[in-house]
Amino acid sequence: MAELKAVKISKETYAELSAIAGELQIKKKRPVSIDDAMKYLIRRSKKGRKISDLAGSWIMSDDEAQEIKSSIAKAWETWKS
């Protein structure tokens, strides 16, 4: 078994880690410890981010979506000419 170390963290940090552990527990469908949550965060930070990690992070209105589509269509028309 690995040697255990005590680490002091604020209540706010503990609450955040607990929330992450809860999310992992739902995802993995098994109990998840704070240590597991910290290992997950460390692995994720070492892995780097993928563009797909951002999926769903931008909440846009229908008007914004239409504006983007129109801008892309206009750019394609310019490119085709």
Stockholm file with secondary structure:
# STOCKHOLM 1.0

chainA/1-81         MAELKAVKISKETYAELSAIAGELQIKKKRPVSIDDAMKYLIRRSKKGRKISDLAGSWIMSDDEAQEIKSSIAKAWETWKS
#=GR chainA/1-81 SS CCCCCCCCCCHHHHHHHHHHHHHHHHHHTSCCCHHHHHHHHHHHHHHCCCGGGGTTCCCCCHHHHHHHHHHHHHHHHHHHC
#=GC SS_cons        CCCCCCCCCCHHHHHHHHHHHHHHHHHHTSCCCHHHHHHHHHHHHHHCCCGGGGTTCCCCCHHHHHHHHHHHHHHHHHHHC
//
